[in-house]
Amino acid sequence: MTERPVDLRSDTVTRPTPAMLAAMSAAPVGDDVWGDDPTVAELYRVVTRLTGKEAALLFPTGTQCNLAAVMAHCGRGDEVILGRRAHVYAHEAGGASVLGGISFCPVENRPDGTLPIEAVRDAVRSDDIHHPRTGLICLENTFNGVVLPSDAVAETAALAAELGLPIHLDGARAWNAAVASGVAVEALCAPFDTVSLCFSKGLGTPAGSVLVGSGETIRRALRLRKMLGGGMRQSGLFAAACLHALDHHVERLAEDHRRAAALAEGLRGLGMFGDVRQATNMVFLAVPRDRCARLEAHLADAGILAAIRPSTRLVTHLDIDDADIDRALRAFAGFDAAATARAA
Ligand SMILES: *Cc1c(COP(=O)(O)O)cnc(C)c1O
C-alpha cells in the first residue's frame, strides 16, 4: 500500500500543513511561564475578541483545559452535574475526581446532547451536611457531532444563574457548531462562564486548547495549569499554529460537514447498515457485532482506517478530500459484495 491511507478514525489525526509549519517557524516566541511569549499574547487577544470573554489561557490538551476549568470552579467535595456521555465524565480518566477531589453527578443525555432540565434541577443538591455541594453544571457542544439546540442551552444556563451556579462548556468542537449553525462563536459562548476550545480537532493544529472566561477564573486556572504540569515554555509555536488555523481552517469546516453528509448518503445507499446518522463532521453507523472485526480488516486492506464498533464513528477532517470519500465508499461497497458472495 503506497497510497496514503484514508484515516476516518478521528479529526485529531491531521498533520500540520506546510503553511501552518511555516507560520510556526516564523513566530516570535518567549518563555510563556514567565509571561514572555508575544505570539501567545496575540492568540489571547484574538480568542477573547472572538469569544467575547475577558481572558484566555492556552493548554497543551483539551483534557487538561477542562480539568483546570472544573477545578477553577469547584473545590474538594463539590459535585459537577453533566451528561452521562460527556467527554469530561467518560473520556478524561476521571481526572477531576482523582486530582481535584470533585465528584460527578451524571444525568442521561438526550440524543441531541442536551440535559433534560428537570433532571438537572433534581440533581442539584440541597444544603444538607449529608450531601456533596453542587459546584458546576457542564455541557458539551458539539455532542457526537450534533449542534446543541440554543433554546435548551439557554434554559440550562438560566437555571444555573437562578441557582447561582457556574456553567462550563466543553466546546472542543464549538468551531464546527458555529460553522454548521451560522451562529457566531461569541453567541455560542455567551451563556457560559467558561468555555474550552480545541485547536487540535477540526482546526488541525498538532496541539492546543484554549480556556476562556472571566479574568478572575482564568487567574485561578493559570495556577492550576502550573500545578497540573501544563505550563509550557515557547508555547508561541503552538499559539502560531492556532492563529494560522483561525485564519485558514475555520470556514473550511463546512467542507468537512459536506463530505460527512456525502459519506452518510453513500453508506445509506449501500443498504448495509440499518441506521446511518450524520451531524457536522461525524457519521455514526450501526454494524452487527459479529461483522466488526472483518469489516475493519477489509477496510484496512483497502487503505481505509476506521475503528469499527457496533456503534461506529467516522470523522471527516482537513486531510480528507472528495476522492477519499469515494475511495472509502468503494471499500465499504466491496465488503458488501464479498459478504453477499459468501452468503450465496
Ligand atoms: C477531544 C475532546 C476533548 C479534549 O481532548 P484532548 O485529546 O485532551 O485534546 C474534550 N472534549 C471533547 C468533546 C473532545 O472531543
The ligand as an SDF file (V2000), in Angstrom:
LIG
                    3D

 15 15  0  0  0  0  0  0  0  0999 V2000
  -11.0900   15.7510   22.1070 C   0  0  0  0  0  0  0  0  0  0  0  0
  -12.0480   16.2540   23.1010 C   0  0  0  0  0  0  0  0  0  0  0  0
  -11.6220   16.8460   24.2920 C   0  0  0  0  0  0  0  0  0  0  0  0
  -10.1660   17.0370   24.6560 C   0  0  0  0  0  0  0  0  0  0  0  0
   -9.3340   16.0510   24.2310 O   0  0  0  0  0  0  0  0  0  0  0  0
   -7.7410   16.1040   24.1650 P   0  0  0  0  0  0  0  0  0  0  0  0
   -7.4800   14.8980   23.3470 O   0  0  0  0  0  0  0  0  0  0  0  0
   -7.2680   16.0330   25.5470 O   0  0  0  0  0  0  0  0  0  0  0  0
   -7.3150   17.3730   23.4930 O   0  0  0  0  0  0  0  0  0  0  0  0
  -12.5830   17.3000   25.1580 C   0  0  0  0  0  0  0  0  0  0  0  0
  -13.8860   17.2010   24.8660 N   0  0  0  0  0  0  0  0  0  0  0  0
  -14.3360   16.6620   23.7260 C   0  0  0  0  0  0  0  0  0  0  0  0
  -15.8020   16.6190   23.4560 C   0  0  0  0  0  0  0  0  0  0  0  0
  -13.4290   16.1700   22.8050 C   0  0  0  0  0  0  0  0  0  0  0  0
  -13.8730   15.6270   21.6730 O   0  0  0  0  0  0  0  0  0  0  0  0
  1  2  1  0
  2  3  1  0
  2 14  2  0
  3  4  1  0
  3 10  2  0
  4  5  1  0
  5  6  1  0
  6  7  2  0
  6  8  1  0
  6  9  1  0
 10 11  1  0
 11 12  2  0
 12 13  1  0
 12 14  1  0
 14 15  1  0
M  END
$$$$
